[in-house]
Amino acid sequence: MFLWLQEQQLQQLQVQVLVDWLSESGAQLLFVCCSFQLNTEGKVTSWCYTQSLSVPAAGRGYSTANPCRGNLSYHLHYWQGSECSQDESAAAAIFATQLDDYLQGAPIQYREVQGHESSAFTGYFKSGLKYMKGGVASGFRHTVTNDVEVQRLLRVRGRRVVRATEVLLSWESFNHGDSFILDLGEEIIQWSGSHSNHFEKLKATIVSKGICSDERCGRAKVLLCDEGSEPDRMIEVLGERPELPEAESDDSKFDTSNRKVAQLFKVSNADGDMEVTMVADQSPFSQDALHSSECFILDNGAGGQVFVWKGKDANTEERHAVLKNAQQFIHKMNYPEYTQVQVLPEHGETPLFTQFFKDWRDPDDTVGMGTAYVSSTIAKIKKVPFDVSSLHQSEAMAAQHGMLDRGDGEKQIWRIEGSDKVPVDSSVFGQFYGGDSYLIRYQYQHSGRQGHVIYIWQGAESSQDEVGASAILACQIDEELGGGAVQVRVVQGKEPAHLMSLFGDQPMVVYKGGTSREGGQSEAADVRLFQVRANPADDTRAVEVDPSSSSLNSNDVFLLVSLSGSWMWKGRMSSSAEVKGAEHLAKILTVTPTPLDEGDEEDNFWDELGGKEDYCRSPRLKNKMEAHPPRLFACSNKTGNFLMEEVPGELMQDDLAPDDVMILDTFDQVFIWIGNEAYEEEKTESAAMAVCYIESDPADRDPCTPIVTVKQGFEPPTFTGWFLGWNTEYWADDPLARYLKCL
């Protein structure tokens, strides 16, 4: 929906009417065009009513409000074209401030600059953005449905964010590397340069089809041609093709070395001038550094973004001046004019902001707006509760809970000894020693096809030689299975949910050290403490921890085994599944423990643990998916630097480019997706890319986060469930050829 407001309409009453209408209609996206040109050229009426939501004009300023219900927050974007005047840019900012006031400071505000929009904004337009020439002063050449007299040329660039920009109707605008759309009304000619690739042609074709469908009601003819095979009509309009230049370099990917470069400043304008005081010069920051009575700037300008945090008790003048202060800050730091700005209210912080803080408190522990979803990442993913009876029918459930199936498929386990693998007896399946590394091959069925997973479990005390051998031997098993197996690197203590489910009713047992190899076992310690925890599927893991009362946790069950006796300690918030897991563990260890409820401990229980110390009694934090929504990136290290580009909006299968290596980050684990046409060097270096990604994360991620390697055409449901409408036959035919049949 587009709404055009003249200067005299920008009053509080108009804002109130707008917001009331917005709430009643349930609209998801509103564009507001603000004109401050008080002359007769400001005639824009029919363009405001158009189906082409993705056609901003380069000479305009816009505000968008994206209101969501429940725990979601308002997202308020104001967009400025490359030819937008300072007055119009200021007008859009003023109107955004008025909307922010009416909504009591709740919206998250974004300043968007043409060609450098945030992924939150570009996520609204999966089919691409179109930039049209003109503005108020030029009479605003708006889009007219079924206009067969039009003649225009659009340059299409981008693989993740597709941008179609109107350029001069001449061969001077062409180059070898991009695709171009010559729109002649009844005929739409899509021309691709000799160096443009298959995936980019597909994206350009989607734009061409959009013009045909949206602007010509499907009545135009779409013709695709490559450089050197131009049709007569194209030559008639443009003349003979001259020698063309190479394409300009694409700067849409960013160097990950800048991801963690951030500083935190306190902002004040008590005297009318902006004053900034450094609070911390290196991330991750402490959340306690933010005070409700102040405004702060989180500077990640090296990474292309600046955040402004508004304390709920900050004075009105400072809250109103945040956008102005952010722009002044950008100029002061000599950052590019297009640096992205995000303004956040207290209790409405986005994951992109909180990733710079260590141990940010869970949204359930805060008051106010709750977690703010970022459209580019969370993509309206609805949380699916775990239900074993419907697991096979729900890929979303499989993905969110990390469960391929119920773990009842065929499995084989090997222990790494030197440079070889030795089979593990099935009687001790599920017992892992910290001094060993293991390989687990698992076979599963999904959608009528057979798949394989190879878990590479690396003990904390396993030798470097055996850790390296485990990776090599996993590749050998993969080759024996035809090259389509999913490989999952698991570091001790970071076992994913599905691995925990492979051992039936008994828990997965992880001993602190030692080895299970023949003749290598060491004697058990006199006092041993095991922590038993269940996942949402009620599968349990029993991990040996330090025998100290500080290791206890009110959310779990613990089994204490000593020379003088054994005890099963049940935390106040533990589950029946965890009690059952502890009972199975007692059978494995051949002990009969004395049951103890938290708060009713015996003195000798504390004595065996070295005395009573403080331990974790707070509820386990939940809603991890909301706080850390899934994100998809295309990655490359061709230049020697690790570069990546985020895919915005709803995660779709056609976002996966066969000639790329891509990262899907679900926080609990990191997937590496390898396209069939990716460079061999990138395939070989894919695991190193994942490690580099985790190390460069501003959230100070655990370096032991599980890494899952997935190959095109062999994706498990724990991967496909994050994507909307996954089609297992999608790559059976060429997507571009299939798309052309629909034109």
C-alpha positions in Angstrom: 0.0 0.0 0.0 1.4 3.4 -1.0 0.2 6.7 0.6 1.1 10.1 -0.6 1.1 13.0 1.9 1.6 16.7 1.0 3.4 18.9 3.4 0.3 20.4 5.0 -1.0 16.9 5.9 2.0 16.0 8.0 0.3 16.7 11.3 -0.3 14.6 14.4 -4.0 14.2 13.4 -3.0 12.6 10.1 -0.5 10.3 11.9 -3.3 9.2 14.3 -5.7 8.5 11.4 -3.0 6.6 9.6 -2.1 4.4 12.5 -5.7 3.8 13.4 -6.4 2.7 9.8 -3.3 0.6 9.9 -4.4 -1.2 13.0 -7.9 -1.8 11.8 -6.9 -3.1 8.3 -4.2 -5.4 9.5 -1.9 -4.1 6.8 1.6 -5.6 6.9 3.4 -3.0 4.9 2.7 0.7 4.3 4.7 3.1 2.2 4.3 6.8 2.8 5.6 9.3 0.2 6.3 12.8 1.6 6.4 15.7 -0.8 7.8 19.0 0.2 7.8 20.6 -3.3 5.1 23.3 -3.2 4.9 23.8 -6.9 2.6 22.5 -9.7 5.1 19.8 -10.7 4.3 17.9 -7.6 1.6 15.9 -9.4 1.7 12.3 -8.2 -1.7 10.5 -7.9 -2.0 7.4 -10.1 1.5 6.2 -9.2 0.5 6.0 -5.6 -2.0 3.4 -6.5 0.1 0.7 -8.1 0.7 -3.0 -7.7 4.4 -2.5 -8.0 5.5 -2.3 -4.4 9.1 -2.7 -5.5 9.3 0.5 -7.6 10.5 3.4 -5.5 11.5 6.5 -7.5 15.1 7.6 -7.2 14.1 11.2 -6.3 11.8 10.5 -3.4 11.9 9.9 0.3 9.7 7.2 1.9 8.6 5.9 5.2 7.4 2.4 5.8 5.7 1.0 8.8 5.5 -2.7 9.3 3.3 -3.4 12.4 3.1 -6.9 13.8 1.0 -8.2 16.5 1.8 -10.3 19.6 5.4 -10.0 20.8 6.5 -8.5 17.5 7.4 -4.9 17.1 6.9 -2.0 14.6 9.6 -1.6 11.9 9.7 1.9 10.5 11.9 2.5 7.4 12.5 5.7 5.7 14.1 5.4 2.3 15.9 8.1 0.4 16.8 8.0 -3.3 20.2 8.8 -4.7 18.7 12.0 -6.2 16.6 12.9 -3.1 17.0 16.5 -1.9 18.1 17.3 1.7 14.6 18.8 2.3 12.8 15.7 1.3 15.2 13.4 3.2 14.6 15.6 6.3 10.8 15.5 5.7 10.7 11.7 5.7 12.8 11.7 8.9 10.3 14.2 10.5 7.3 12.0 9.6 9.1 8.9 10.9 9.7 10.7 14.2 6.0 11.7 14.4 4.9 8.1 13.8 7.4 7.0 16.4 5.9 9.5 18.9 2.4 8.3 18.3 3.5 4.7 18.8 5.0 5.7 22.1 8.6 5.2 20.9 8.1 1.5 20.2 9.1 1.3 16.5 12.5 0.1 15.3 13.6 2.8 12.8 15.8 2.3 9.8 17.4 4.8 7.5 17.6 3.3 4.1 19.8 4.7 1.2 19.2 3.7 -2.4 21.5 0.8 -3.4 22.6 0.2 0.2 19.4 -0.9 1.9 19.3 -3.1 5.0 18.6 -6.7 4.6 15.4 -6.1 6.7 14.1 -3.8 3.9 15.2 -5.8 0.9 13.7 -8.9 2.6 10.2 -7.4 1.8 11.0 -7.6 -1.9 12.2 -11.2 -2.7 11.5 -10.7 -6.4 13.8 -7.6 -6.5 13.8 -3.8 -6.2 13.3 -1.6 -9.2 14.6 2.0 -9.1 12.9 4.4 -11.5 14.2 7.7 -12.6 12.4 10.9 -11.6 10.8 12.6 -8.7 8.5 15.4 -7.9 10.5 18.1 -9.7 10.6 16.0 -12.8 6.9 15.2 -12.9 7.6 11.8 -11.4 7.5 9.3 -14.3 5.3 6.8 -12.7 4.4 3.3 -13.7 1.2 3.0 -15.7 -0.5 -0.4 -16.1 -0.7 -1.6 -19.7 1.4 1.4 -21.0 2.5 0.0 -24.4 4.3 3.2 -25.4 7.0 2.9 -22.8 10.6 2.7 -23.7 13.1 2.2 -20.9 16.2 0.2 -20.0 16.8 -1.5 -16.7 20.2 -2.9 -15.5 19.7 -5.9 -13.3 22.4 -6.7 -10.7 22.7 -8.9 -7.6 22.4 -12.5 -6.7 20.9 -12.2 -3.2 19.4 -8.8 -3.4 18.2 -8.2 -7.0 18.2 -4.5 -8.0 16.8 -3.3 -11.3 17.9 0.3 -11.9 16.6 2.4 -14.8 19.6 3.6 -16.8 20.2 5.6 -20.0 18.5 4.0 -23.0 21.7 3.4 -24.9 24.4 0.9 -25.5 26.6 3.0 -23.3 24.8 1.5 -20.3 25.6 -2.1 -21.2 28.5 -4.3 -20.1 29.6 -7.9 -20.4 28.8 -9.0 -16.8 25.2 -7.9 -16.2 21.7 -8.6 -17.5 19.6 -5.8 -18.9 15.9 -5.5 -19.6 14.7 -3.5 -22.6 11.1 -2.7 -21.9 9.3 -1.7 -25.0 5.7 -2.0 -23.8 4.3 -4.9 -25.7 7.7 -6.6 -25.9 10.2 -7.1 -23.1 13.7 -8.1 -24.2 16.1 -9.5 -21.6 19.7 -9.3 -22.6 22.5 -11.1 -20.8 26.2 -10.2 -21.1 28.7 -12.9 -22.1 30.1 -13.0 -18.5 26.8 -13.1 -16.6 26.2 -16.5 -15.0 23.2 -18.9 -15.0 22.0 -18.0 -11.5 22.0 -14.2 -12.3 20.1 -14.8 -15.5 17.4 -16.7 -13.5 17.1 -13.7 -11.1 16.8 -11.3 -14.0 14.1 -13.5 -15.6 12.0 -13.2 -12.4 12.2 -9.4 -12.8 11.2 -9.6 -16.5 8.2 -11.8 -15.6 7.2 -9.4 -12.8 7.1 -6.5 -15.3 5.0 -8.6 -17.7 2.6 -9.8 -15.0 2.3 -6.7 -12.9 2.6 -3.8 -15.4 1.2 -5.4 -18.6 -1.3 -7.8 -17.0 0.5 -10.7 -18.7 0.0 -9.3 -22.2 3.6 -8.5 -23.1 5.9 -10.9 -24.9 9.1 -11.7 -23.0 12.2 -12.6 -25.1 15.5 -13.7 -23.7 18.8 -13.2 -25.7 22.5 -13.4 -25.0 25.2 -11.0 -26.1 25.9 -11.5 -29.8 22.4 -12.7 -30.6 20.4 -9.5 -30.3 17.0 -9.5 -32.1 16.2 -7.0 -34.8 13.8 -5.0 -32.6 16.6 -4.4 -30.1 19.0 -3.2 -32.8 16.2 -1.0 -34.2 15.9 0.8 -30.9 19.5 0.9 -29.8 21.5 0.7 -33.0 24.3 -1.7 -33.7 26.1 -3.1 -30.6 29.5 -1.5 -30.1 32.4 -2.9 -28.1 31.3 -3.2 -24.5 33.2 -2.8 -21.2 33.6 -5.2 -18.4 31.1 -5.0 -15.5 31.8 -2.9 -12.4 32.9 -4.9 -9.4 30.1 -5.9 -7.0 30.7 -4.6 -3.5 27.6 -6.3 -2.0 29.8 -8.9 -0.1 31.5 -7.7 3.0 34.8 -8.7 4.6 34.0 -10.7 7.8 37.1 -9.2 9.5 34.9 -6.1 10.2 32.1 -8.0 11.8 33.5 -7.8 15.3 34.9 -4.3 15.1 32.6 -2.3 17.3 32.6 0.5 19.9 29.9 1.7 22.3 29.3 5.4 22.9 27.0 7.3 25.2 25.2 10.2 23.4 24.1 13.5 24.9 22.8 16.8 23.5 22.1 18.5 26.8 23.7 21.8 25.4 22.2 21.5 22.0 25.3 20.0 20.5 25.9 16.3 20.2 28.4 14.9 22.7 29.7 11.3 22.5 31.6 9.6 25.3 33.2 6.2 24.7 31.8 3.5 27.0 33.7 0.5 25.6 36.1 0.1 22.8 35.8 -3.6 22.0 32.9 -6.1 21.7 31.3 -8.1 23.2 29.9 -5.4 25.5 28.1 -5.8 28.9 24.4 -5.2 28.8 24.8 -3.4 32.1 26.6 -0.6 30.2 23.2 0.5 28.8 21.2 2.9 31.1 17.5 3.6 30.6 18.0 7.3 31.1 20.5 7.6 28.3 20.8 7.1 24.5 23.8 5.1 23.1 25.4 4.6 19.7 26.9 1.2 18.9 29.4 1.8 16.2 29.9 -1.0 13.7 30.6 1.5 10.9 33.5 -0.7 9.7 30.9 -3.3 9.1 28.5 -0.8 7.4 26.0 -0.2 10.2 25.4 2.1 13.2 22.9 1.3 15.9 21.2 3.9 18.2 19.7 2.6 21.4 17.0 4.8 23.1 16.6 4.3 26.8 13.0 4.4 27.9 13.6 7.1 30.4 15.8 9.3 28.2 14.6 12.9 27.8 12.3 13.8 24.9 14.8 16.0 23.1 17.5 13.3 23.0 14.9 10.7 21.8 13.8 13.0 19.0 17.4 13.8 18.0 18.6 10.2 17.6 18.4 10.1 13.8 20.1 13.5 13.5 22.8 12.4 16.0 23.4 9.2 14.1 23.9 11.1 10.9 26.3 13.6 12.6 28.1 10.6 14.1 28.5 9.1 10.6 30.0 12.3 9.3 32.3 12.7 12.3 33.7 9.2 11.8 34.1 9.8 8.0 31.9 6.8 7.2 30.1 6.6 3.8 26.9 8.5 3.5 25.0 5.2 2.9 26.0 3.6 6.2 23.0 1.9 7.5 21.3 3.3 10.6 19.0 1.3 13.0 17.3 3.0 15.9 16.1 0.7 18.7 13.9 1.3 21.7 14.8 -0.3 25.0 13.2 -3.8 25.2 12.9 -3.8 21.4 16.4 -4.8 20.5 17.0 -6.9 17.3 19.4 -9.9 17.2 21.7 -7.9 14.9 22.2 -5.5 17.9 22.3 -8.0 20.7 24.9 -10.1 19.0 27.5 -7.5 20.1 26.7 -8.1 23.8 27.8 -11.0 25.9 25.1 -13.0 27.6 22.2 -10.7 26.6 19.3 -11.5 28.8 16.6 -13.6 27.3 13.5 -11.8 26.1 11.4 -13.7 28.6 13.3 -11.9 31.4 12.5 -8.4 30.0 9.5 -6.1 30.1 8.1 -4.4 27.1 8.0 -5.1 23.4 9.8 -8.5 23.7 12.0 -9.9 21.0 12.0 -7.8 17.8 12.1 -10.0 14.7 14.2 -9.0 11.8 12.3 -9.7 8.6 15.5 -10.5 6.7 16.3 -13.4 9.1 13.4 -14.8 11.0 11.2 -14.7 7.9 8.0 -15.3 9.8 9.1 -18.7 11.0 6.5 -20.1 13.3 7.8 -22.1 16.2 6.6 -25.7 16.0 6.3 -27.7 19.2 7.9 -31.2 19.2 5.5 -34.1 18.5 7.0 -37.5 17.8 3.8 -38.8 16.1 4.1 -36.2 13.3 7.8 -35.7 13.0 8.0 -37.5 9.6 5.4 -35.1 8.2 6.9 -31.9 9.4 10.2 -30.7 8.1 9.8 -27.4 10.0 9.6 -29.5 13.2 12.6 -31.5 12.2 14.7 -28.4 11.5 13.7 -26.5 14.6 14.3 -29.4 17.0 17.3 -30.9 15.0 15.5 -34.2 14.6 15.9 -36.2 11.3 13.7 -38.9 12.7 13.3 -40.8 16.0 16.8 -42.3 15.8 15.6 -45.8 15.0 17.5 -46.2 11.8 20.5 -48.4 11.1 23.7 -47.3 12.7 27.4 -48.3 12.9 30.0 -46.8 15.2 33.8 -46.8 14.9 36.4 -45.6 17.4 39.5 -43.9 15.9 42.8 -45.6 16.7 45.8 -44.0 15.2 44.9 -43.5 11.5 42.4 -46.3 11.3 38.8 -46.9 12.6 37.9 -49.9 14.8 34.2 -51.1 15.1 32.6 -50.5 18.5 30.6 -53.4 20.0 26.9 -52.7 19.9 26.6 -53.6 23.6 28.3 -50.3 24.5 26.6 -48.1 21.8 25.9 -44.7 23.3 28.9 -44.6 25.7 31.6 -42.1 24.6 35.0 -41.4 26.3 36.6 -37.9 26.3 40.0 -39.4 25.3 38.6 -40.9 22.0 37.1 -39.8 18.7 34.3 -41.7 17.1 32.5 -42.0 13.7 28.8 -42.8 13.7 27.2 -43.7 10.3 23.4 -43.4 10.4 20.9 -44.4 7.7 17.5 -42.8 7.5 14.5 -42.6 5.2 12.8 -39.4 4.1 10.3 -38.7 1.4 10.8 -42.1 -0.1 14.6 -41.8 -0.4 17.5 -43.1 1.6 20.0 -40.7 3.3 23.1 -41.0 5.4 24.5 -39.0 8.2 28.1 -39.3 9.4 28.7 -37.9 12.9 32.3 -37.1 13.7 32.5 -37.0 17.5 35.7 -35.6 18.9 36.5 -36.0 22.6 37.9 -33.1 24.5 41.1 -35.1 25.3 41.4 -36.9 22.0 44.8 -36.4 20.3 45.2 -34.0 17.4 46.2 -36.9 15.2 43.0 -38.8 15.9 40.9 -35.7 15.5 42.5 -35.1 12.1 42.1 -38.8 11.2 38.4 -38.7 12.1 37.8 -36.1 9.4 39.7 -38.0 6.8 38.0 -41.3 7.5 34.6 -39.6 7.5 35.4 -38.4 3.9 36.3 -42.0 3.0 33.0 -43.3 4.3 31.2 -40.5 2.4 32.9 -41.6 -0.8 31.9 -45.2 -0.2 28.3 -44.1 0.2 28.3 -42.2 -3.1 29.3 -38.7 -1.9 25.9 -37.7 -0.7 26.2 -38.2 3.1 25.6 -35.3 5.5 28.7 -34.8 7.7 28.3 -33.4 11.2 31.3 -32.4 13.3 30.5 -32.8 17.0 32.8 -31.6 19.8 32.3 -33.2 23.2 29.6 -31.4 25.1 27.9 -30.0 22.0 26.0 -33.1 20.9 22.9 -32.2 18.7 19.5 -33.5 19.5 19.3 -36.2 16.8 22.6 -37.8 17.9 21.2 -38.1 21.4 18.2 -40.0 20.0 20.2 -42.9 18.5 20.4 -45.0 21.6 16.8 -45.9 22.3 15.6 -45.4 25.9 19.1 -45.1 27.4 20.9 -41.8 27.7 23.9 -40.8 25.6 26.7 -41.1 28.2 29.8 -38.9 27.9 32.7 -39.8 30.2 35.0 -36.9 31.1 38.2 -38.6 29.9 39.7 -42.0 29.4 39.3 -44.4 26.5 37.3 -47.4 25.6 40.1 -49.0 23.5 41.3 -52.5 24.4 43.8 -52.3 27.3 43.7 -48.5 27.4 41.0 -48.0 30.1 42.0 -46.1 33.2 40.5 -46.6 36.6 37.4 -44.6 37.4 37.8 -41.7 39.9 36.7 -42.3 43.5 34.0 -39.7 43.2 32.1 -39.1 39.9 29.2 -36.8 39.1 27.0 -37.0 36.0 24.6 -34.4 34.8 21.5 -35.7 33.0 19.6 -33.3 30.7 16.7 -34.0 28.3 16.0 -32.2 25.0 12.4 -31.3 23.8 12.1 -34.8 22.4 12.8 -36.2 25.8 16.1 -37.8 24.7 18.7 -37.5 27.4 22.4 -37.0 27.7 24.5 -37.9 30.8 27.7 -35.9 30.9 30.4 -36.5 33.6 31.2 -33.1 35.2 33.5 -31.9 38.0 32.4 -33.6 41.3 31.6 -30.3 43.0 28.3 -28.9 44.3 28.9 -25.8 42.1 28.2 -28.1 39.1 24.6 -28.7 40.2 21.7 -27.1 38.3 18.1 -26.9 39.4 16.9 -27.7 35.9 18.6 -31.1 35.7 19.0 -34.5 37.4 22.5 -35.6 38.7 23.9 -39.0 39.6 26.7 -38.9 42.2 28.7 -42.1 42.5 31.4 -42.6 45.2 33.1 -45.4 47.1 30.7 -44.8 50.0 27.5 -44.7 48.1 25.5 -43.2 45.3 22.7 -40.6 45.1 20.3 -39.4 42.4 19.7 -35.7 43.0 16.5 -34.2 41.3 16.5 -30.5 40.7 13.3 -28.6 41.3 12.7 -27.9 37.6 13.9 -31.2 36.2 11.7 -33.5 34.1 10.5 -37.1 34.4 12.5 -37.9 31.2 15.7 -36.8 33.1 14.8 -38.9 36.1 14.3 -41.9 33.7 17.7 -41.2 32.0 19.4 -41.1 35.4 17.9 -44.5 36.3 19.2 -46.0 33.0 22.6 -44.5 33.8 22.6 -46.1 37.2 22.1 -49.5 35.6 25.0 -48.9 33.2 27.2 -48.0 36.2 25.7 -50.9 38.3 24.8 -48.7 41.2 21.5 -48.3 43.2 21.3 -44.6 44.1 19.5 -43.0 47.0 16.9 -40.6 45.6 17.2 -37.0 46.8 15.0 -34.0 46.0 16.6 -30.5 45.8 16.4 -29.0 49.3 16.3 -32.4 51.1 19.9 -33.4 50.7 21.9 -35.5 53.3 25.0 -34.2 54.9 27.1 -37.0 53.4 25.9 -35.9 49.9 27.5 -32.5 50.4 30.5 -34.1 52.0 31.2 -36.2 48.9 31.0 -33.0 46.8 33.5 -31.1 49.0 30.9 -29.0 50.8 27.9 -27.0 49.8 28.5 -24.2 47.3 26.3 -21.9 45.3 25.0 -23.3 42.0 22.6 -22.4 39.2 19.0 -22.1 40.4 17.4 -19.9 37.7 15.1 -21.3 35.0 16.7 -22.4 31.8 16.4 -19.7 29.1 14.0 -20.4 26.3 13.0 -19.0 23.0 16.5 -19.4 21.5 15.1 -19.4 18.0 13.5 -16.0 18.6 16.7 -14.5 20.0 18.9 -16.1 17.3 16.8 -16.5 14.1 18.2 -18.5 11.2 20.4 -16.6 8.8 21.6 -17.6 5.3 24.9 -16.3 3.7 26.7 -16.9 0.5 30.5 -17.2 1.2 33.7 -16.9 -0.7 37.4 -16.8 0.1 38.7 -16.4 -3.5 40.4 -13.2 -2.8 42.2 -14.5 0.3 39.7 -12.8 2.6 36.6 -14.5 3.9 33.7 -12.6 2.2 30.0 -13.2 2.7 26.6 -11.7 1.6 23.4 -12.3 3.5 20.3 -13.5 1.8 17.3 -11.3 2.9 13.7 -12.2 3.5 11.9 -15.5 3.7 14.3 -18.4 3.2 13.5 -20.0 -0.2 15.1 -22.9 -2.0 15.9 -20.8 -5.0 18.2 -18.6 -2.8 20.7 -21.5 -2.9 23.0 -20.9 -5.8 24.5 -24.1 -7.3 27.8 -22.3 -8.0 28.2 -21.2 -4.4 29.1 -22.4 -1.0 26.5 -21.1 1.5 26.2 -21.0 5.3 22.9 -21.5 7.1 23.3 -20.4 10.7 20.7 -21.7 13.2 22.9 -20.7 16.1 22.8 -24.2 17.7 24.6 -25.4 14.7 26.1 -24.1 11.4 25.2 -25.8 8.1 27.6 -25.6 5.2 25.7 -26.1 1.9 27.9 -27.0 -1.1 26.5 -26.4 -4.5 27.3 -28.9 -7.3 28.9 -26.2 -9.5 31.0 -24.5 -6.7 34.7 -24.2 -7.3 36.7 -27.2 -6.1 38.9 -25.0 -3.9 35.7 -23.7 -2.2 34.4 -27.2 -1.7 37.7 -28.2 -0.1 37.8 -25.2 2.1 34.2 -25.3 3.1 34.9 -26.5 6.7 37.5 -23.8 7.2 34.9 -21.3 6.0 32.5 -22.4 8.7 35.2 -22.1 11.4 36.1 -18.6 10.1 32.4 -17.6 10.2 32.0 -18.7 13.8 35.2 -17.0 14.8 34.2 -13.7 13.2 30.7 -13.7 14.8 30.3 -10.6 17.1 28.3 -12.8 19.4 31.5 -14.4 20.6 30.2 -17.8 19.6 31.4 -21.1 21.1 34.2 -22.3 18.7 32.8 -25.9 19.4 29.5 -25.1 17.7 28.5 -28.2 15.6 29.3 -27.8 11.9 27.1 -29.8 9.4 28.2 -30.3 5.8 25.4 -30.7 3.3 25.7 -31.3 -0.4 23.2 -30.1 -3.1 20.5 -32.7 -3.7 21.2 -34.6 -0.4 19.7 -32.2 2.1 18.3 -33.7 5.3 15.0 -32.4 6.8 16.9 -30.7 9.6 18.2 -28.4 6.8 15.2 -28.3 4.4 12.8 -27.5 7.2 14.1 -23.9 7.5 13.1 -23.2 3.9 9.6 -22.4 2.7 8.1 -25.1 0.4 11.1 -27.3 -0.2 10.9 -29.4 -3.4 13.1 -32.4 -3.5 12.9 -32.4 -7.4 13.8 -28.7 -7.7 17.2 -29.4 -9.3 16.1 -32.4 -11.3 15.6 -29.9 -14.2 17.3 -26.6 -14.9 15.3 -24.0 -12.8 15.9 -21.3 -15.5 14.5 -23.6 -18.3 11.6 -24.5 -16.1 10.9 -20.8 -15.4 11.0 -20.0 -19.1 8.2 -22.4 -19.8 6.0 -20.3 -17.6 6.6 -17.1 -19.6 
